[in-house]
Amino acid sequence: MSIMENWHEEKRSAWLYRIIAEREIDLTRKTMFAELADNAEKQAALWEKKWHDTFPDANMPKFRPELRAHIVAHLVKIFGTNQLRFILSAMKVRGMSVYAGVPYSHPAATHLEKRHRGVGNAGNLRAAVFGINDGMVSNVSLLAGLAGSGASHHTLLIAGLAGLLAGACSMASGEYVSVRSQREFFEYQISLEQEELKLYPEEEASELACIYRARGMPADAAQKMADLVISNPDSALDVLAREELGLDPNDMASPSGAAFFSFVAFALGALLPLLPFLLTTNNSLGLYSSLGVTAIALTGIGATLSLFTSRSALYSGLRMLLIGALAATVTFWAGHWLGGII
């Protein structure tokens, strides 16, 4: 970024820090954001000096927050900082990790975390379960609605396959955009931290110490910890991303992998209620078989979800079955009514 862009970002950060500090009820956080505002002003002053050194005859413009900053500031006043923390992080507002409920990171902790990253793999299982569930419920509802309208077997097959492909592509594209956007956000924020770490490490240490104090560390220990972090380039960027941004640099999934995973999960789920119609030309038999197979599968998925909710497997299974049955019933009678009218 240019000198002017860096200066503007620091001034905007200071302006937002003060608004957040004014609204913050917690005294420790209020103090932290007030100090971060002062630090941002100091960094802006460094960029201003560099501007005057580079363009001695040019006048520095007066800072004016852009429309986006005014909108975000207004939203902070309405909904609170916690609800806007990801947007604020994207606008170079640091200290959002204090709302994440995670303890401060020791430089050595990042190496330990990498050894236990497999614990998070349960998220993949949960995503697969929901993807399959979405595929089943959407396609069995589609087939039930068409069957209720009196559609031909050929129409049911075409619609079922179209629903499978359309839903799977929609899930895959949505997941790709979501993960791609998240990854770009992570990469941009981490690159900013890397640049700032090179340009003014003392100010970064001061910001980090301020955040540590807000997280409950004594002042002396916070400053020593911050100095230790900044002095170790191998871990400094990782810790700054976690503590200042509330981001995990290791949590950067592959957009294409996420899209493929979502496509397969949804397609498998959508294929299940379609299979009976592929095996028989009798629409009534196909519909009853489809509903029966889907009911068994939904009950099993509901029971699987109990692993994540600590609910009874029977309760979770029956609840999922009821939701699927309701969706299929509504679409069946809607199709029956529309078929009679059309």
C-alpha positions as CSV (number, residue, x, y, z in Angstrom):
1,M,0.0,0.0,0.0
2,S,1.0,3.6,-0.5
3,I,2.1,6.0,2.3
4,M,-1.3,7.7,2.1
5,E,-3.2,4.5,2.3
6,N,-1.3,3.3,5.4
7,W,-1.7,6.7,7.0
8,H,-5.5,6.6,6.3
9,E,-5.9,3.1,7.7
10,E,-4.1,4.0,10.9
11,K,-6.2,7.1,11.4
12,R,-9.4,5.2,10.7
13,S,-8.4,2.5,13.2
14,A,-7.8,5.1,15.8
15,W,-11.1,6.7,15.1
16,L,-12.9,3.3,15.4
17,Y,-11.0,2.4,18.5
18,R,-12.3,5.5,20.3
19,I,-15.9,4.8,19.3
20,I,-15.5,1.2,20.5
21,A,-13.9,2.4,23.8
22,E,-16.8,4.9,24.3
23,R,-19.3,2.1,24.0
24,E,-17.4,-0.6,25.9
25,I,-18.8,-1.2,29.4
26,D,-15.9,-3.4,30.6
27,L,-13.3,-1.1,32.1
28,T,-10.3,-3.3,31.1
29,R,-11.4,-3.5,27.5
30,K,-12.3,0.2,27.4
31,T,-8.7,1.0,28.6
32,M,-7.3,-1.4,26.0
33,F,-9.1,0.2,23.1
34,A,-8.1,3.7,24.3
35,E,-4.5,2.6,24.3
36,L,-4.8,1.0,20.9
37,A,-6.2,4.3,19.6
38,D,-3.1,6.1,20.9
39,N,-0.8,3.5,19.4
40,A,-2.6,3.8,16.0
41,E,-2.2,7.6,16.2
42,K,1.5,7.1,16.8
43,Q,1.8,4.8,13.8
44,A,-0.2,7.3,11.7
45,A,2.3,10.0,12.8
46,L,5.2,7.8,11.5
47,W,3.5,7.6,8.1
48,E,2.8,11.3,8.1
49,K,6.4,12.0,8.8
50,K,7.4,9.7,5.9
51,W,4.9,11.5,3.7
52,H,6.5,14.9,4.5
53,D,10.0,13.5,4.0
54,T,9.0,12.0,0.6
55,F,6.8,15.0,-0.6
56,P,8.1,18.0,1.4
57,D,6.0,20.5,-0.6
58,A,2.7,18.5,-0.5
59,N,0.1,19.2,2.2
60,M,-1.3,16.3,4.2
61,P,-5.1,16.1,3.8
62,K,-7.4,16.1,6.8
63,F,-8.6,12.7,7.8
64,R,-12.2,12.0,7.0
65,P,-13.7,8.6,7.7
66,E,-15.2,7.1,4.6
67,L,-18.9,6.0,4.3
68,R,-18.0,2.4,5.1
69,A,-16.3,3.4,8.4
70,H,-19.4,5.5,9.4
71,I,-21.7,2.6,8.7
72,V,-19.6,0.1,10.7
73,A,-19.3,2.6,13.6
74,H,-23.1,3.0,13.6
75,L,-23.6,-0.7,13.6
76,V,-21.1,-1.1,16.5
77,K,-23.2,1.4,18.5
78,I,-26.4,-0.7,17.8
79,F,-25.2,-4.3,18.0
80,G,-21.9,-4.1,19.9
81,T,-18.3,-4.8,19.1
82,N,-18.6,-8.5,19.5
83,Q,-21.2,-8.9,16.7
84,L,-19.0,-6.8,14.3
85,R,-15.6,-8.2,15.3
86,F,-14.9,-9.9,11.9
87,I,-15.8,-6.8,10.0
88,L,-13.7,-4.7,12.3
89,S,-10.7,-7.0,11.9
90,A,-11.0,-6.5,8.2
91,M,-10.8,-2.8,8.8
92,K,-7.5,-3.1,10.7
93,V,-9.0,-2.9,14.2
94,R,-7.0,-5.1,16.6
95,G,-7.8,-6.7,19.9
96,M,-10.9,-8.7,18.6
97,S,-9.5,-11.8,20.3
98,V,-10.7,-10.5,23.6
99,Y,-14.2,-11.4,22.5
100,A,-13.3,-14.8,21.3
101,G,-13.0,-16.4,24.7
102,V,-9.6,-17.9,24.1
103,P,-6.6,-17.6,26.4
104,Y,-3.4,-15.7,25.4
105,S,-0.9,-17.7,23.4
106,H,2.6,-18.4,24.5
107,P,5.1,-18.5,21.6
108,A,5.7,-22.2,22.2
109,A,2.0,-22.9,22.3
110,T,1.6,-22.8,18.5
111,H,3.9,-25.8,18.1
112,L,1.8,-27.8,20.6
113,E,-1.4,-26.8,18.8
114,K,-0.2,-28.2,15.6
115,R,0.2,-31.6,17.2
116,H,-3.5,-31.6,18.3
117,R,-5.1,-30.2,15.1
118,G,-6.7,-33.6,14.5
119,V,-9.1,-32.8,17.2
120,G,-10.8,-30.3,14.9
121,N,-11.4,-33.0,12.2
122,A,-14.8,-33.7,13.8
123,G,-15.9,-30.6,11.9
124,N,-15.5,-32.4,8.7
125,L,-17.7,-35.3,9.9
126,R,-20.3,-32.8,11.0
127,A,-20.2,-31.0,7.6
128,A,-20.6,-34.3,5.8
129,V,-23.6,-35.3,8.0
130,F,-25.3,-32.0,7.3
131,G,-24.5,-32.1,3.6
132,I,-26.0,-35.6,3.2
133,N,-29.0,-34.6,5.3
134,D,-29.6,-31.5,3.1
135,G,-29.4,-33.6,0.0
136,M,-31.9,-36.2,1.3
137,V,-34.5,-33.8,2.6
138,S,-34.4,-31.5,-0.5
139,N,-34.6,-34.3,-3.0
140,V,-37.2,-36.4,-1.2
141,S,-39.3,-33.3,-0.9
142,L,-38.9,-32.5,-4.6
143,L,-39.9,-36.1,-5.6
144,A,-42.8,-36.2,-3.2
145,G,-44.1,-32.9,-4.6
146,L,-43.9,-34.1,-8.2
147,A,-45.4,-37.5,-7.3
148,G,-48.3,-35.7,-5.6
149,S,-48.9,-33.7,-8.7
150,G,-49.3,-36.9,-10.8
151,A,-46.1,-36.4,-12.8
152,S,-44.9,-39.3,-15.0
153,H,-42.1,-41.6,-14.0
154,H,-39.8,-40.0,-16.7
155,T,-40.5,-36.6,-15.2
156,L,-39.7,-37.8,-11.7
157,L,-36.3,-39.3,-12.8
158,I,-35.3,-36.1,-14.7
159,A,-36.4,-33.9,-11.9
160,G,-34.6,-36.0,-9.3
161,L,-31.4,-36.0,-11.2
162,A,-31.7,-32.3,-11.9
163,G,-32.3,-31.7,-8.2
164,L,-29.3,-33.7,-7.3
165,L,-27.0,-31.9,-9.7
166,A,-28.4,-28.4,-9.0
167,G,-28.3,-28.8,-5.3
168,A,-24.8,-30.3,-5.3
169,C,-23.5,-27.5,-7.5
170,S,-25.2,-24.9,-5.4
171,M,-23.7,-26.3,-2.2
172,A,-20.2,-26.6,-3.8
173,S,-20.2,-23.1,-5.3
174,G,-21.4,-21.6,-2.0
175,E,-18.8,-23.5,0.0
176,Y,-16.1,-22.4,-2.5
177,V,-17.0,-18.8,-2.3
178,S,-17.3,-18.9,1.5
179,V,-13.9,-20.6,2.1
180,R,-12.2,-18.6,-0.6
181,S,-13.4,-15.4,1.0
182,Q,-12.3,-16.5,4.4
183,R,-8.9,-17.5,3.1
184,E,-8.4,-14.2,1.3
185,F,-9.4,-12.4,4.5
186,F,-6.9,-14.4,6.5
187,E,-4.1,-13.9,3.9
188,Y,-4.7,-10.1,3.7
189,Q,-4.8,-9.6,7.4
190,I,-1.7,-11.7,8.0
191,S,0.2,-9.8,5.3
192,L,-0.7,-6.5,7.0
193,E,0.7,-7.9,10.3
194,Q,3.8,-9.0,8.6
195,E,4.4,-5.6,7.1
196,E,3.8,-3.8,10.4
197,L,6.1,-6.2,12.2
198,K,8.9,-5.1,9.9
199,L,8.1,-1.4,9.9
200,Y,7.5,-0.8,13.6
201,P,8.0,-3.8,15.9
202,E,8.1,-1.7,19.1
203,E,4.5,-0.4,18.4
204,E,3.4,-4.0,17.6
205,A,4.9,-5.1,21.0
206,S,3.0,-2.3,22.7
207,E,-0.3,-3.3,21.1
208,L,0.2,-6.9,22.0
209,A,1.1,-6.1,25.6
210,C,-2.1,-4.0,25.8
211,I,-4.2,-7.0,24.6
212,Y,-2.5,-9.3,27.1
213,R,-3.3,-6.9,29.9
214,A,-7.0,-6.9,28.7
215,R,-6.9,-10.7,28.8
216,G,-5.9,-10.7,32.5
217,M,-2.1,-10.7,32.5
218,P,-0.2,-8.4,34.9
219,A,1.3,-5.4,33.2
220,D,5.0,-6.4,33.7
221,A,4.4,-9.9,32.5
222,A,2.3,-8.7,29.6
223,Q,5.1,-6.5,28.4
224,K,7.8,-9.2,28.8
225,M,5.6,-11.7,27.0
226,A,5.0,-9.2,24.1
227,D,8.7,-8.4,23.8
228,L,9.5,-12.1,23.8
229,V,7.0,-12.7,21.0
230,I,8.2,-9.8,18.8
231,S,11.9,-10.9,19.3
232,N,11.2,-14.3,17.8
233,P,10.3,-13.9,14.1
234,D,9.4,-17.6,13.7
235,S,6.4,-17.3,16.0
236,A,5.7,-13.6,16.1
237,L,3.4,-13.5,13.1
238,D,1.5,-16.5,14.2
239,V,0.9,-15.1,17.7
240,L,0.0,-11.7,16.4
241,A,-2.6,-13.1,14.1
242,R,-4.2,-15.0,17.0
243,E,-4.0,-12.3,19.6
244,E,-4.6,-9.1,17.6
245,L,-7.0,-10.5,15.0
246,G,-8.5,-13.5,16.7
247,L,-7.5,-15.6,13.6
248,D,-5.9,-19.1,13.4
249,P,-3.3,-19.1,10.6
250,N,-3.5,-22.9,10.5
251,D,-7.3,-22.8,9.9
252,M,-7.0,-22.1,6.2
253,A,-9.0,-24.8,4.4
254,S,-8.7,-25.4,0.6
255,P,-11.6,-23.8,-1.3
256,S,-11.5,-26.4,-4.0
257,G,-11.4,-29.2,-1.4
258,A,-14.3,-27.8,0.5
259,A,-16.3,-27.4,-2.7
260,F,-15.6,-31.0,-3.7
261,F,-16.4,-32.3,-0.2
262,S,-19.8,-30.4,-0.2
263,F,-20.7,-31.6,-3.7
264,V,-20.1,-35.3,-2.9
265,A,-21.9,-35.1,0.5
266,F,-25.0,-33.5,-1.0
267,A,-25.0,-35.7,-4.1
268,L,-24.9,-38.9,-1.9
269,G,-27.7,-37.7,0.2
270,A,-29.8,-36.6,-2.8
271,L,-29.2,-40.0,-4.6
272,L,-30.7,-42.0,-1.8
273,P,-34.4,-41.0,-2.2
274,L,-33.9,-41.2,-6.0
275,L,-32.6,-44.8,-6.0
276,P,-36.1,-46.5,-5.7
277,F,-37.3,-44.6,-8.8
278,L,-34.3,-45.9,-10.7
279,L,-35.1,-49.5,-9.7
280,T,-38.8,-49.5,-10.5
281,T,-41.2,-47.8,-12.9
282,N,-44.1,-48.0,-10.5
283,N,-44.5,-44.4,-9.1
284,S,-46.4,-45.5,-6.0
285,L,-44.0,-48.2,-5.1
286,G,-41.1,-45.9,-5.9
287,L,-42.5,-43.1,-3.7
288,Y,-43.2,-45.4,-0.7
289,S,-39.8,-47.0,-1.0
290,S,-38.1,-43.6,-1.3
291,L,-39.9,-42.3,1.8
292,G,-39.0,-45.5,3.7
293,V,-35.3,-45.5,2.8
294,T,-35.1,-41.8,3.5
295,A,-36.9,-42.2,6.9
296,I,-34.4,-44.8,8.0
297,A,-31.4,-42.7,6.8
298,L,-32.7,-39.5,8.5
299,T,-33.2,-41.4,11.7
300,G,-29.6,-42.6,11.5
301,I,-28.3,-39.2,10.7
302,G,-30.2,-37.7,13.6
303,A,-28.7,-40.3,15.9
304,T,-25.2,-39.5,14.5
305,L,-25.8,-35.8,15.3
306,S,-26.3,-36.7,18.9
307,L,-22.5,-37.1,19.1
308,F,-22.2,-33.3,18.7
309,T,-25.2,-32.3,20.9
310,S,-25.0,-34.7,23.8
311,R,-28.7,-35.4,23.3
312,S,-30.2,-38.8,23.3
313,A,-29.6,-40.7,20.0
314,L,-33.3,-41.7,20.0
315,Y,-34.5,-38.2,20.5
316,S,-32.2,-36.7,17.8
317,G,-33.1,-39.5,15.4
318,L,-36.8,-39.0,15.8
319,R,-36.5,-35.2,15.6
320,M,-34.7,-35.5,12.3
321,L,-37.3,-38.0,11.0
322,L,-40.1,-35.6,12.0
323,I,-38.5,-32.7,10.2
324,G,-38.0,-34.7,7.0
325,A,-41.5,-36.1,7.2
326,L,-42.9,-32.6,7.6
327,A,-41.0,-31.3,4.6
328,A,-42.1,-34.3,2.4
329,T,-45.7,-34.0,3.5
330,V,-45.9,-30.3,2.8
331,T,-44.4,-30.6,-0.7
332,F,-46.6,-33.7,-1.5
333,W,-49.8,-31.9,-0.8
334,A,-48.6,-28.7,-2.4
335,G,-47.8,-30.7,-5.5
336,H,-51.1,-32.5,-5.3
337,W,-53.0,-29.2,-5.0
338,L,-51.0,-27.5,-7.8
339,G,-51.3,-30.6,-10.0
340,G,-55.1,-30.4,-9.7
341,I,-55.2,-26.7,-10.6
342,I,-52.7,-26.8,-13.5
